[in-house]
């Protein structure tokens, strides 16, 4: 099962196509508008600073008081379908993973590296290594959504060079200062190239939601590392008396374990003052003068 497009076979080689989050950009927004057709008119503007260069189509769906807006490139999806040997007459319908997997409660394994998951109401693609509790993809249980799209093969896919020529020609008659226009176009291309290089260099995901999820994961790991260093420093700077010393320090997730030798019970408060002051939870086990302190990270 390919992570980009999931295909469920029907009789006589007919297919339901579910588009993976890796092939579209999505935003959930609240707008002072009432109707879907009104939102669709401004959809391109809402994605203006987010999308890499390309020719995009937009789909809008209502979600309570909010709108979910999708941006996708017909030509890329069509090319992928063709590469898989799927032709337009074989397609029953096409929908987004957002709608097909909207009710999932566990991460669904798409391939050995990726899973489908739902975060803040948005279906996204994430690394499989992040999840222990997963379930395999069962194509027989998939129910297609009423939200379907038609891929445009020719009419709306305009060659970019031709489009630029038309824009420049129109601008020539409208604006006197052509220099400012060309400077703007050049800067836009440079920024687009820099953005593309940045995505490749750091192996970023195609959607903002996926990248935010990855960032949140690493922020959480960084917070744990900072706590670990801070707690170890508390032990190293503790007020030890003669005969008291640290024997070992180890980290066995999720506990920092510190073994201290020569400690009397009445001296616990002195050694662990910093933890008590900051109300940091810890557990102690003492055998004679050997003390084991466990702090949850």
C-alpha positions in Angstrom: 0.0 0.0 0.0 1.7 3.2 -1.1 1.7 6.1 1.3 0.8 8.7 -1.4 -2.4 7.2 -2.7 -4.3 4.4 -1.2 -6.4 2.4 -3.7 -9.3 0.1 -2.9 -10.2 -2.3 -5.7 -13.7 -2.9 -7.0 -15.1 -5.4 -9.5 -13.8 -5.0 -13.1 -10.7 -3.0 -11.9 -12.6 0.0 -10.6 -11.1 2.0 -7.8 -11.9 4.4 -5.0 -9.0 6.8 -4.6 -8.0 8.2 -1.1 -5.5 11.0 -1.4 -2.9 10.9 1.3 -2.0 14.1 3.4 1.4 14.1 1.7 -0.4 15.2 -1.5 -2.4 18.1 -0.3 -2.2 21.1 2.0 -5.0 21.8 4.5 -6.2 24.6 6.7 -9.0 24.8 9.2 -10.1 28.4 9.6 -12.9 30.5 11.1 -14.1 33.2 8.7 -16.9 35.8 8.8 -18.4 34.1 5.8 -21.5 31.9 5.5 -21.2 29.9 2.3 -18.7 27.5 0.8 -18.6 29.3 -2.6 -17.7 32.5 -0.8 -14.7 30.9 0.9 -13.6 29.2 -2.3 -13.2 32.6 -3.9 -10.5 33.6 -1.4 -9.0 30.1 -0.9 -5.9 31.0 -3.0 -5.3 34.1 -0.9 -5.4 32.1 2.4 -2.6 29.8 1.1 -0.6 32.6 -0.6 2.5 32.5 1.7 2.4 28.8 2.3 2.3 26.9 -1.0 5.4 26.1 -3.1 5.3 27.2 -6.8 2.7 25.2 -8.7 -0.8 25.2 -10.2 -3.3 24.4 -7.4 -6.9 23.6 -7.2 -8.9 24.2 -4.0 -11.7 22.4 -2.2 -13.7 23.8 0.7 -15.9 21.9 3.2 -17.9 23.1 6.2 -17.0 21.8 9.6 -19.4 23.2 12.2 -18.7 26.9 12.4 -15.3 26.4 10.6 -14.2 25.7 7.1 -11.6 23.1 6.0 -9.8 24.2 2.9 -7.6 21.9 0.8 -5.0 22.9 -1.8 -3.7 20.2 -4.2 -2.0 19.9 -7.6 -4.1 18.0 -10.1 -1.1 17.3 -12.3 0.9 15.6 -9.6 -2.0 13.3 -8.5 -2.8 12.5 -12.1 0.8 11.6 -12.8 1.0 9.3 -9.8 -2.2 7.6 -10.8 -0.9 7.1 -14.4 2.4 5.7 -13.0 0.3 3.1 -11.1 -1.5 2.2 -14.2 -4.8 3.7 -13.1 -6.8 5.6 -15.8 -9.7 8.0 -15.4 -12.3 5.6 -16.6 -11.3 3.2 -13.8 -11.9 5.7 -11.0 -15.2 5.6 -9.1 -14.5 8.6 -6.9 -11.7 10.5 -5.3 -11.6 11.9 -1.7 -9.2 13.2 0.9 -7.8 11.1 3.8 -9.2 13.9 6.0 -12.8 12.7 5.3 -12.2 9.0 4.9 -10.2 8.6 8.2 -12.0 11.3 10.2 -13.2 8.9 12.9 -10.0 7.0 13.6 -9.1 6.3 17.2 -5.7 4.6 16.6 -2.9 5.3 14.3 -3.3 3.4 11.1 -0.2 1.8 9.5 0.1 2.9 5.8 3.5 1.4 5.2 6.6 0.4 7.2 7.6 4.0 7.8 4.3 6.0 8.1 1.0 6.0 9.8 -2.2 8.1 9.4 -3.2 9.9 12.6 -5.6 12.7 13.6 -4.4 15.8 15.5 -6.6 18.7 16.4 -9.2 17.4 14.1 -6.8 17.2 11.1 -5.7 13.9 9.6 -1.9 13.9 9.0 0.9 11.6 8.1 3.5 10.9 10.8 6.5 8.5 11.3 5.4 5.0 12.4 8.2 4.9 15.0 6.3 7.5 17.1 3.5 5.1 17.9 3.3 1.8 19.8 -0.4 1.3 19.6 -1.3 1.0 15.9 -3.7 -0.9 13.7 -3.2 -2.2 10.2 -5.0 -0.6 7.2 -8.1 -2.6 6.3 -9.2 -1.5 2.9 -12.4 -3.6 3.2 -13.6 -1.4 6.1 -13.0 1.9 4.3 -16.1 4.0 3.7 -15.8 6.7 1.1 -16.9 10.2 1.9 -19.5 12.3 0.1 -16.8 14.9 -0.2 -15.2 14.0 -3.6 -13.2 15.9 -6.2 -12.8 15.8 -9.9 -9.2 16.1 -11.2 -8.8 18.6 -14.0 -6.6 17.1 -16.7 -6.1 20.0 -19.2 -8.4 23.0 -18.9 -7.0 24.6 -15.7 -3.3 23.5 -15.9 -1.6 26.5 -17.5 2.1 26.5 -18.4 3.9 28.7 -15.9 6.1 30.4 -18.5 3.0 31.3 -20.6 1.3 32.6 -17.5 4.3 34.8 -16.7 4.4 36.2 -20.2 0.7 37.1 -20.0 1.2 38.8 -16.6 4.2 40.8 -17.8 2.3 41.9 -20.9 -0.7 43.1 -19.0 1.6 44.7 -16.4 3.4 46.6 -19.2 0.1 48.4 -20.2 -1.1 48.9 -16.6 2.1 50.0 -14.8 4.8 52.4 -15.8 7.5 51.1 -13.6 8.2 47.7 -15.0 11.4 47.6 -13.0 9.6 47.2 -9.7 7.5 44.4 -11.2 10.5 42.4 -12.4 12.2 42.9 -9.0 9.2 41.5 -7.3 9.0 38.4 -9.5 12.7 37.8 -9.0 12.5 38.0 -5.2 9.5 35.7 -5.2 11.4 33.1 -7.2 14.4 33.4 -4.9 12.2 33.0 -1.8 10.5 30.0 -3.4 13.8 28.4 -4.2 15.1 29.0 -0.7 11.9 27.5 0.8 12.3 24.4 -1.4 15.9 24.0 -0.4 15.0 24.4 3.3 12.3 21.7 3.0 14.8 19.3 1.4 17.7 20.1 3.8 15.7 19.5 6.9 13.5 16.7 5.4 10.3 18.7 6.3 6.8 17.3 5.7 4.6 18.9 3.0 2.0 20.3 5.4 2.2 22.9 8.2 0.2 20.6 10.6 2.7 17.7 10.2 5.7 20.0 10.8 4.1 21.5 13.9 3.5 18.0 15.2 7.2 17.1 14.6 8.3 20.3 16.3 6.1 19.6 19.3 7.6 16.1 19.6 11.2 17.5 19.7 10.3 20.3 22.0 8.9 17.7 24.5 12.1 15.7 24.2 14.2 18.8 24.7 12.2 19.7 27.9 12.9 16.3 29.3 16.7 16.6 28.5 16.8 20.0 30.2 15.0 18.6 33.3 17.4 15.7 33.5 20.5 18.1 33.4 18.9 20.4 36.0 18.0 17.6 38.4 21.5 16.0 38.1 23.0 19.4 38.9 20.8 19.6 42.0 22.4 16.4 43.3 25.9 17.4 42.4 25.5 20.7 44.2 23.8 19.2 47.3 25.2 20.0 50.7 27.0 16.8 51.5 28.6 16.2 54.9 31.6 14.0 55.7 31.0 10.4 54.8 28.2 11.2 52.4 28.9 10.7 48.7 27.1 9.9 45.4 27.8 6.3 44.4 26.0 6.2 41.1 23.7 8.2 38.8 21.6 6.5 36.1 18.6 7.3 33.9 16.1 4.5 33.4 13.1 6.0 31.6 11.2 7.7 33.0 13.3 7.9 36.3 16.6 9.5 37.2 18.1 7.3 39.9 20.8 8.5 42.2 22.4 6.3 44.8 24.0 8.1 47.8 26.1 6.4 50.5 26.4 7.4 54.2 23.1 9.2 54.6 21.1 9.2 57.8 17.3 9.5 57.6 17.4 12.8 59.5 19.6 14.3 56.8 17.2 13.6 53.9 15.7 17.1 54.0 19.1 18.8 53.9 20.2 16.8 50.8 16.9 17.2 48.9 16.0 20.7 49.9 16.1 22.0 46.3 13.6 19.3 45.2 11.3 20.2 48.1 11.5 23.9 47.4 10.5 23.5 43.8 7.8 20.8 44.7 9.5 18.3 42.4 8.1 14.8 43.1 10.6 12.1 44.1 10.7 8.8 45.9 13.3 7.5 48.3 14.4 4.0 49.4 16.9 3.6 52.3 18.7 0.6 53.6 20.9 1.5 56.5 22.9 4.5 55.3 22.5 3.7 51.6 19.9 6.0 50.0 18.3 5.6 46.6 16.4 8.7 45.2 14.2 8.4 42.1 12.9 11.5 40.3 10.4 11.2 37.5 11.5 13.1 34.3 
